Amino acid sequence: MQWEVVIGLEIHAQLATRSKIFSGASTAYGAEPNRQACAVDLGLPGVLPVLNAEAVAMAVKFGLAVNAEIAPRSVFARKNYFYPDLPKGYQISQYELPIVGKGRLRIDLEDGTGKEVGITRAHLEEDAGKSLHEDYHGLTGIDLNRAGTPLLEIVSEPDMRSAAEAVAYAKKMHSLVRYLEICDGNMQEGSFRCDANVSIRPKGQAALGTRAELKNINSFRFLERAILFEVERQIDVIEGGGEVVQETRLYDSAKNETRSMRSKEEANDYRYFPDPDLLPVEITAELLQSGRASLPELPDAKRERFGAEYGLSDYDAAVLTASRELADYFESVVANASDAKLAANWVMGDLSGALNKAGLDITASPVSADSLGGMLRRIADNTISGKIAKQVFEALWAGETDADAVIEAKGLVQITDSGAIEAVIDEILAANPSQIEQYRAGKTKMLGFFVGQVMKVTQGKANPGQVNEILKKRLDG
């Protein structure tokens, strides 16, 4: 590979405020078009913006979480451009003096290594409206409900060198803003969107190549595919004797290609200037202290604690801390079951499999943490086996809430009486002399045959460990 890939991401995280950044209009998703755009959002004559203090607090909270510089004084600016879904003719954003300065985020890669990605800045801004192109017979509909929704634009350094690294960074950032509860992270609703700045350069060259910006990518899979395509496109252009031009490109997921949207604007094209209607933002010591006090246990710290406190592998701890909701669910299960490894296996295995099949998030799990923990207690005390537990789990998934009640109603209590198990084994051995001869002749796999017969007769209720132990003694004797 003679080319090195250089990637920087711009992530737009919609802040989880109930009202917009400069008005009292609702930010709720799903309203009828243009029902949540007030006079301020529309830029009508005589209106003035008023900054939402909660948006500022959320930006500060994010900055503290990524060990970033928090500007004691930041300024809002007008970013001027004309587009149908931008009713004022400018967007209120931050330019020279953003609220969050340089920070860093550590990412974990698939090969087990880690990497630190620099954060250039994170600034507050308002979202634009939305242009709707479908079902209008050659026309475009404009929905301004989103206009004025608060965004935190998080700009990374160009530190990523592959599509896989970019996806790892985006996923880590997605997890972080959800942990902080400053963004719901819903990519389908546009609450978390990525722009990727992609360029290539000969290996060993210090100067950056000409970049293309891939706009508004709303899934991690599409982010990876868009970058991979764009890298190949740029290599083909240069190796074919051409030059990559700086431009904004759209990713077409149906065709798996990027296509030119417009030439990339420079900052001076937007004619930035401080917004005369908004005072500078002063970050007080009290606000910083409040922000620090409100920080939850962050993903990396939680993952380390899960490993130390529960004895989990790095992989298990990483999976279980991928989201705050999943981590909280797991800890609730452990509190009920007292066996962390058993809880981890069930949460990552049967529960996650059922949730994925049903297309549900952990927050919508039909099986509560208390119910699952109650079932795991009965595995731990040998009331039921792991195999029988699957029947109990199915009942819990179907709406039952008490594992003990399910076990009693279905008669699923495990047989642990060694005398009863020995009696069943003696009957099966007496009925299968030829299989005993095969086992003793060296065909040790026949042990599985006998175990299966015992479990069949006992309807899966015999304790598997005892069955194996007693059978081996009988057969080897």
C-alpha positions in Angstrom: 0.0 0.0 0.0 1.7 3.2 -1.2 -1.2 5.4 0.0 -2.0 6.5 3.5 -5.6 7.4 4.4 -6.3 10.4 6.5 -9.8 10.8 8.0 -11.4 13.4 10.3 -15.0 13.3 11.5 -17.5 16.1 12.2 -20.3 14.7 14.4 -23.5 16.6 14.9 -25.1 15.5 18.2 -28.6 16.9 18.8 -28.7 18.0 22.4 -31.5 16.5 24.6 -33.1 19.7 25.6 -36.9 20.0 25.6 -36.8 23.4 23.8 -34.7 24.9 21.0 -31.4 26.6 21.5 -32.7 30.2 20.9 -36.5 29.8 21.4 -39.1 28.1 23.5 -40.4 25.9 20.7 -40.5 22.1 21.3 -37.8 19.8 20.1 -40.0 16.7 20.2 -39.6 14.4 17.2 -42.5 13.4 14.9 -44.8 16.5 14.9 -46.7 17.5 11.7 -44.5 19.6 9.4 -44.0 23.2 10.5 -46.0 22.9 13.7 -42.9 23.5 16.0 -41.3 26.5 14.3 -42.0 29.7 16.1 -41.4 33.3 15.1 -37.8 33.1 16.4 -37.0 30.0 14.4 -38.5 31.6 11.3 -36.4 34.7 11.7 -39.4 37.0 11.5 -38.8 40.8 11.9 -38.4 42.1 15.4 -37.7 38.8 17.1 -34.6 38.2 19.3 -32.9 34.9 20.2 -32.5 33.9 23.8 -29.8 31.3 24.6 -31.0 28.0 26.2 -28.8 27.7 29.4 -29.3 23.9 29.4 -27.6 23.6 26.0 -24.6 25.4 27.4 -24.5 23.1 30.5 -24.6 20.0 28.2 -21.7 21.4 26.1 -19.6 22.0 29.2 -20.4 18.5 30.5 -19.2 17.0 27.2 -16.0 19.1 27.3 -15.2 17.9 30.8 -15.8 14.2 29.8 -13.2 14.4 27.0 -10.7 16.4 29.1 -11.1 19.4 26.8 -10.3 23.0 27.3 -13.5 24.9 28.3 -13.4 28.5 27.0 -14.2 30.9 29.8 -15.7 33.2 27.1 -17.2 32.0 23.8 -19.0 33.9 21.1 -21.9 33.1 18.7 -21.5 34.0 15.1 -23.7 34.2 12.0 -22.8 31.8 9.3 -24.3 33.2 6.1 -25.6 31.1 3.3 -28.9 30.8 1.4 -30.9 27.6 1.3 -34.6 27.0 1.3 -34.6 25.3 4.7 -32.7 28.2 6.4 -35.4 30.8 6.8 -33.1 33.6 8.3 -30.5 33.4 5.5 -27.9 32.6 8.2 -27.2 29.9 10.8 -26.3 30.9 14.3 -23.1 28.9 15.1 -19.7 29.4 16.7 -16.5 30.1 14.8 -13.4 31.7 16.2 -14.3 31.3 19.9 -16.1 27.9 20.5 -17.2 26.8 23.9 -15.1 23.5 23.9 -11.5 23.5 22.8 -8.9 20.7 22.3 -9.7 17.4 23.9 -9.1 13.7 23.3 -11.0 10.4 23.0 -9.5 6.9 23.3 -10.8 4.3 21.0 -10.4 0.5 21.0 -9.6 -1.3 17.8 -10.6 -4.8 16.6 -7.0 -6.1 17.0 -7.1 -5.3 20.7 -5.0 -2.2 20.5 -6.1 1.3 21.4 -5.5 4.8 20.0 -6.1 8.3 21.1 -8.0 10.6 18.7 -7.6 14.4 19.1 -10.7 16.6 19.3 -10.2 20.0 17.7 -13.3 21.7 19.1 -16.9 21.3 19.9 -19.2 24.2 19.3 -22.9 25.0 19.8 -25.1 25.8 16.8 -28.7 25.7 15.7 -29.9 23.1 13.2 -31.5 24.0 9.9 -34.9 22.8 8.6 -35.4 19.8 6.4 -35.9 19.7 2.6 -38.3 16.9 1.5 -37.9 15.7 -2.0 -40.2 12.6 -2.2 -43.9 12.6 -3.1 -43.9 16.2 -4.3 -43.9 15.5 -8.1 -40.8 17.4 -9.0 -41.2 20.0 -6.1 -39.5 20.2 -2.7 -41.3 20.5 0.6 -39.8 22.4 3.5 -40.3 21.3 7.1 -39.0 23.8 9.6 -39.7 21.9 12.7 -36.0 21.1 13.1 -34.9 24.7 12.6 -33.3 26.0 15.8 -32.8 22.6 17.4 -29.6 22.7 19.5 -26.6 20.9 18.1 -23.1 20.2 19.4 -20.8 19.9 16.5 -17.8 17.8 17.5 -14.8 18.2 15.2 -11.9 15.6 15.4 -8.3 16.0 14.4 -7.4 14.1 11.1 -6.0 11.3 13.2 -7.8 8.3 11.8 -6.1 6.1 9.2 -8.8 3.7 8.2 -12.6 3.3 7.8 -12.4 0.9 10.8 -10.8 3.5 13.0 -13.4 6.1 12.0 -16.2 3.7 12.8 -14.6 2.9 16.2 -14.4 6.6 17.0 -18.0 7.3 15.9 -19.3 4.4 18.0 -17.3 5.5 21.0 -18.5 9.1 20.7 -22.1 7.8 20.3 -21.7 5.8 23.5 -20.2 8.8 25.3 -23.0 11.3 24.5 -25.6 8.7 25.6 -23.7 8.0 28.8 -23.7 11.8 29.5 -27.5 11.9 28.6 -26.9 14.9 26.4 -28.1 13.2 23.2 -30.3 10.2 22.6 -28.1 9.0 19.8 -31.0 8.1 17.6 -29.4 7.9 14.1 -32.7 7.1 12.3 -34.2 10.3 13.6 -31.1 12.4 12.8 -30.1 13.0 16.4 -26.5 11.8 15.7 -25.1 12.5 12.2 -21.5 12.2 10.8 -19.6 14.1 8.1 -16.4 12.4 7.1 -13.4 14.4 5.7 -11.4 11.9 3.6 -8.1 12.4 1.9 -5.1 10.2 0.8 -1.4 11.0 0.6 1.7 9.0 -0.4 3.1 7.1 2.6 5.7 9.1 4.4 4.4 12.5 3.2 3.7 15.0 5.9 1.5 17.3 4.0 -2.2 16.4 3.8 -3.9 15.6 0.6 -7.0 17.4 -0.8 -10.0 16.2 1.1 -13.6 15.5 0.2 -16.3 15.9 2.7 -19.0 13.1 2.9 -22.1 14.6 4.3 -24.9 13.5 6.7 -24.1 9.8 7.1 -26.6 8.2 9.5 -25.4 4.7 10.2 -22.0 3.2 11.2 -22.3 0.7 8.4 -22.8 3.4 5.8 -20.0 5.4 7.3 -17.6 2.5 6.7 -18.8 1.8 3.2 -18.8 5.5 2.2 -15.2 5.9 3.4 -14.0 2.7 1.7 -15.6 3.8 -1.6 -14.2 7.3 -1.4 -10.6 6.1 -0.7 -10.7 3.9 -3.8 -12.2 6.7 -5.8 -9.4 9.1 -4.9 -6.7 6.5 -5.5 -8.2 5.9 -9.0 -8.3 9.6 -9.7 -4.7 10.2 -8.8 -3.3 7.1 -10.3 -5.2 7.9 -13.5 -3.3 11.2 -13.7 -6.1 13.4 -12.3 -6.3 15.6 -9.2 -8.8 15.3 -6.3 -10.8 18.5 -5.9 -12.0 19.8 -2.6 -15.8 19.3 -2.6 -18.8 18.1 -0.6 -20.0 14.6 -1.7 -23.1 12.6 -0.9 -23.1 8.9 -0.2 -25.7 6.9 -2.1 -26.3 3.7 0.0 -28.4 2.1 -2.7 -25.6 2.3 -5.2 -22.7 2.2 -2.7 -21.0 5.3 -4.2 -20.3 8.9 -3.5 -21.2 11.6 -5.9 -20.4 15.3 -6.1 -22.8 17.7 -4.4 -21.1 21.0 -4.5 -17.6 22.6 -4.3 -16.4 22.7 -0.7 -16.8 26.2 0.8 -14.1 27.9 2.8 -14.8 29.8 6.0 -14.7 33.2 4.2 -17.4 32.0 1.8 -19.8 32.1 4.8 -18.9 35.7 5.8 -18.8 34.8 9.6 -19.3 37.7 12.0 -20.3 37.9 15.7 -24.1 37.8 16.1 -25.1 41.2 17.3 -28.2 39.9 19.1 -26.4 37.5 21.4 -24.0 38.4 24.3 -20.7 36.4 24.7 -21.2 33.3 26.9 -19.3 33.4 30.2 -18.5 30.1 31.8 -18.4 30.6 35.6 -16.6 28.5 38.2 -20.0 27.4 39.5 -21.1 26.0 36.1 -17.8 24.1 35.8 -18.2 22.7 39.3 -21.8 21.7 38.6 -20.7 20.1 35.3 -18.1 18.0 37.1 -20.5 16.9 39.8 -23.0 15.8 37.2 -20.6 13.5 35.3 -21.6 9.9 35.5 -19.1 7.0 35.6 -17.8 7.1 32.0 -17.5 4.1 29.7 -13.7 3.5 30.1 -13.8 3.8 33.9 -16.9 1.5 34.0 -15.2 -1.1 31.8 -12.1 -1.2 34.0 -14.3 -1.5 37.1 -16.3 -4.4 35.6 -13.1 -6.2 35.0 -11.8 -5.7 38.5 -15.0 -6.0 40.4 -16.7 -8.8 38.5 -13.7 -10.7 37.1 -14.9 -10.2 33.5 -12.6 -10.5 30.5 -11.7 -7.3 28.6 -14.1 -8.4 25.8 -17.0 -9.1 28.1 -16.5 -5.8 30.0 -16.3 -3.9 26.8 -19.6 -5.4 25.4 -21.5 -4.9 28.7 -20.4 -1.2 29.0 -21.1 -0.3 25.3 -24.2 1.5 26.5 -25.2 3.0 29.9 -28.5 1.2 29.8 -27.0 -2.2 29.1 -24.4 -1.7 31.9 -27.1 -0.7 34.3 -29.2 -3.7 33.4 -26.3 -6.1 33.9 -25.5 -4.7 37.3 -29.1 -5.1 38.3 -29.0 -8.7 37.2 -25.8 -9.3 39.2 -27.3 -7.7 42.3 -30.1 -10.3 42.1 -28.1 -13.3 40.9 -24.7 -12.8 42.7 -22.8 -14.6 39.9 -21.3 -12.1 37.6 -20.0 -14.5 35.0 -23.2 -16.4 34.7 -25.1 -13.0 34.4 -22.7 -11.8 31.7 -23.2 -15.0 29.7 -27.0 -14.8 29.8 -27.1 -11.0 29.1 -24.7 -11.3 26.2 -26.1 -14.6 25.0 -29.7 -15.6 25.2 -31.1 -12.1 26.2 -29.1 -10.2 23.5 -30.0 -12.8 20.9 -33.7 -12.5 21.7 -33.6 -8.7 21.7 -31.8 -8.6 18.3 -34.2 -11.1 16.8 -37.1 -8.9 18.0 -35.4 -5.7 17.0 -35.6 -4.4 20.6 -33.3 -2.3 22.7 -32.3 -3.3 26.2 -34.6 -0.6 27.6 -37.6 -2.4 26.0 -36.6 -5.9 27.2 -39.7 -8.0 28.1 -37.5 -9.7 30.7 -36.7 -7.4 33.6 -33.3 -7.5 35.3 -35.0 -8.7 38.5 -36.7 -11.6 36.7 -33.6 -12.7 34.9 -31.6 -12.4 38.2 -34.2 -14.6 39.9 -33.8 -17.3 37.3 -30.0 -17.2 37.5 -30.3 -17.7 41.3 -32.0 -21.0 40.6 -29.3 -22.1 38.2 -26.7 -21.3 40.8 -28.4 -23.2 43.6 -29.0 -26.2 41.3 -32.8 -25.9 41.4 -32.7 -25.9 37.6 -30.1 -26.7 35.0 -28.9 -24.4 32.3 -30.9 -26.3 29.7 -34.1 -26.1 31.8 -33.4 -22.4 32.3 -34.0 -21.9 28.6 -37.6 -23.0 29.1 -37.9 -20.6 32.1 -36.4 -17.8 30.0 -39.0 -18.4 27.2 -41.8 -18.0 29.8 -40.3 -14.8 31.2 -40.0 -13.4 27.6 -43.6 -14.3 27.0 -44.7 -12.2 29.9 -44.2 -14.1 33.2 -42.3 -12.2 35.8 -41.5 -14.7 38.6 -39.0 -17.4 37.7 -39.8 -19.4 40.8 -43.5 -19.4 39.9 -42.7 -20.7 36.4 -40.4 -23.4 37.7 -43.1 -24.6 40.1 -46.0 -24.4 37.7 -44.2 -26.3 35.0 -42.6 -28.8 37.4 -39.1 -28.0 36.2 -37.2 -28.5 39.5 -33.9 -30.3 38.8 -33.4 -33.9 40.1 -30.3 -33.8 42.4 -31.1 -37.0 44.4 -28.2 -39.2 43.5 -30.2 -42.3 44.4 -32.9 -41.4 41.9 -30.3 -40.7 39.2 -28.5 -43.9 39.9 -31.7 -45.9 39.5 -32.4 -44.4 36.1 -28.8 -45.0 35.0 -28.9 -48.6 36.1 -32.0 -49.2 34.0 -30.4 -47.6 30.9 -27.2 -49.6 31.3 -29.1 -52.8 31.6 -31.0 -52.1 28.4 -27.9 -51.2 26.4 -25.1 -53.8 26.9 -23.7 -53.5 23.3 -23.2 -49.7 23.8 -21.4 -50.5 27.1 -19.0 -52.8 25.2 -18.3 -50.1 22.6 -17.5 -47.7 25.3 -15.2 -50.0 27.1 -13.5 -50.9 23.8 -12.4 -47.4 23.5 -15.3 -45.6 21.9 -15.6 -43.0 24.7 -18.0 -40.9 22.7 -20.7 -43.4 23.7 -20.8 -41.5 27.0 -22.8 -38.8 25.2 -25.3 -41.5 24.2 -25.9 -42.6 27.8 -26.1 -39.0 29.0 -28.7 -38.3 26.3 -30.7 -41.4 27.4 -30.7 -40.3 31.0 -31.8 -36.8 30.1 -34.5 -38.1 27.9 -36.0 -40.3 30.6 -35.8 -37.5 33.2 -37.2 -35.0 30.7 -34.0 -33.0 31.1 -34.3 -32.6 34.8 -31.4 -34.7 36.0 -28.4 -32.7 37.2 -25.9 -33.0 34.2 -22.9 -32.9 36.4 -24.1 -35.7 38.6 -25.2 -37.7 35.6 -21.8 -37.5 34.0 -20.0 -38.4 37.2 -22.1 -41.4 38.0 -22.1 -42.7 34.5 -18.3 -42.6 34.3 -18.0 -44.5 37.5 -20.4 -47.2 36.3 -18.9 -47.5 32.9 -15.3 -47.4 33.9 -15.9 -49.8 36.8 
